[in-house]
Amino acid sequence: MSLDLVIIHEHPEWQKPLFSALDRRGLSWQAFDLKKNAFAVDRLPAARLYFNQASPSAYVRGNVRAVPLGLALIRALEESGARVLNGSRPFLLELSKTTQAAMLRRLGLAGPLTIAFNDIDVLREVAGGFPFPALLKPEQGGSGARMFLVESVDEVETILRLQPDLWQPDHLLLLQELIPYDRNRGIVRMELLGGELLYAMRVVSHGRFNLCPSEVCNPEDGEGECQVDLAPAPPVEFHPYPEVSDAAVAGARLIAREGGLDVCGIECIETPAGPVYYDVNANSNLRLPIGQAFGFDPFERVVDFLQAQLR
C-alpha cells in the first residue's frame, strides 16, 4: 500500500500538532476531512492503518454531515478488513452518553443518574424524585455544547420552547445528575494511550462547560477560536495531576479496555466515596503544556503508538 496511515477527522486545527509530529517521523500519511468529502466503497483509501479522530461536536461547528460520513467510512473500512484505531465501536460509544452510562453500570463503576428523553411531557412522568439541580445535555455531546444547569423540569420545558434547535442533531436529550465536587480543584481528566495512562490533569472550569483540552479551544488567555461556551467567566484552567488516585486510573483503564478505545480521554469527579465517571472521549485532544510538565511531548507519544501499531 502507498500510505502508512490515514487520519479521519473534521477539525484540522486540532490535528496540526499530530500532523507535524507525523511529518517529523517521515511517515507517509493522508488526511480524510469529513466536512465535505466522499468515498467509493470499491476504491477505499488504501493505507496500512487508519486513525479515527472525528468529533461528536462537529454539528456545533455547522458540520452536521461529518459524523454520519465518518461512521459510514469507518464501517466500510472495517468490513473490508482494514484496521481502524478508535473504530466504529468506540466511536459509537463516544456518540452516546446513555451507552457510556450503561457501560459504567455494567462495570460496577460509579456514574451520574441519567434519563434520556425525546418528549418533555413523558420526561415529567418519569422524572419524579430526580435530584435537582441537574444538567440538561445532548445525547451526542462534544465540547460541552448545549449544556444547561436546570432547577426543574419546568425550566427544561422553558429552555426547549425558547431554543427548539437544542434537539439537534438526533432529537434525544438527557437529564443528568449533578455530582457535587470542590470547584477549586475541578474535575479530573485522564488521557490514555493503548489502554495505559499517558497523563492526568485537573480541570478548573469556572462555570464553563467547554473543557476541551485543545489549546485551539481553550488557550491560556481564554480567547479560543472555536468556543461553544461563551459564559462570562475566567479561562478554563488545566493543571498537571500526578497525584491522581490508583482507583481513578484503574477505572479509566477498565473503561478503555471494555470500550475498545485505543486513544481516549476519560473524565471523572473525585468524591469521598471514590471517582464518579461521567464522560468518555474517543477523540482525545491532547494538551502540549501538560505533557511537557510530565517531561514529554504527548503528540510524539501518539506517533510512537501509531508506529508500534504499524509494526
Buried (B, 14 or more C-beta within 10 A) or exposed (E): EEBBBBBBBBBEEBBEBBBEBBEEEEBEBEBBBBBEBEBEEEEBBEBBBBBBBBBBBBBBBEBEBBBEBBBBBBBBBBEEEBBBBBBBBBBBBBBBBBBBBEBBEEBEBBBBEBBBBEEBEEBBEEBEEBEBEBBBBBBBBBBBBBBBEBEEBEBBBEBBEEEEEBBEBBEBBBBBBBBEBEEEBBBBBBBBBBBEBBBBBBBBBBEBBBBBBBBBBBEEEBEBEBBBBEEEEEBBBBEBBEEBBEEBBEBBBBBBEBBBBBBBBBBBBBEEEEBBBBBBBBBBBBBBEBBEBBEEBBBBBBBBBBBEBEE
